[in-house]
Amino acid sequence: MNNIYKLKLTALGHPNPTGFNAEDEKEYRSVVLWLEDQKIRHYKIEEREGLRDIESEKWSEAYNTYQRDLVSPVVEGSLHEQLNWLLSYAVRLEYADNVTKYKNVKVEQPKKSAPNVVSSNPLDNLDFDSPAFKAGVERICALTGVGPHPDPKVRLSAVAKILKTSPHPDFPKNEMNMVQQPVDVLELLFIQDLRELQTKINEALVAVQTVTADPRTDTTLGRVGR
């Protein structure tokens, strides 16, 4: 309960919110008087004499009258319940008096740092601007008959489309006669890698269709629907 008092007294600008002890009768009465004098102001100044005399034996009677005048719902409750309601009431009044001020207050949300995702796909690590990549694309395009283009990625995309429409393209005989050269072996191996990649892409498309397109997809039959 003391933490609740601390928070509300801090919000109201009390001079000593952390040091307040609700169990101390004098401090309790002093806070009630402070709330009426500074925040609630239900009574006229001359009508606050009963609350102002915090050492009087009649203070409790004046306090009960004060609560009834405020139409407090916890007049018959404990002292803690009564003070907690008074604090909440004062906070509501404070907000009503300064609604424009608090309305324009913007609370900054903590920025969430983006997770560091490490990809396991080796294609994500390719340097598409490197001379080696461009040279490899040039050799593959020569084998598949893809024409020139300033962007090697566009040419590689064209190669992928050729492999998709013709998974086993026939290479010219003069190209096959050059397989003895190590570079050409690497070229053909790279083409084989592209074919395997295309197979995996096709499998992934079927899997996606199973979830999003047609609930009747049968991947074992290699078709969607009936």
Salt bridges, closest charged atoms under 4 A:
GLU23 OE2 - HIS80 NE2 2.92
GLU25 OE2 - ARG29 NH2 3.69
GLU36 OE2 - ARG48 NE 3.29
ASP37 OD1 - ARG48 NH1 3.00
ASP37 OD2 - ARG52 NH1 3.14
GLU55 OE2 - LYS26 NZ 3.74
GLU94 OE1 - LYS39 NZ 3.52
ASP97 OD2 - ARG41 NH2 3.64
GLU138 OE1 - ARG155 NH1 2.55
GLU187 OE2 - ARG139 NE 3.22
ASP214 OD2 - ARG216 NH2 3.07
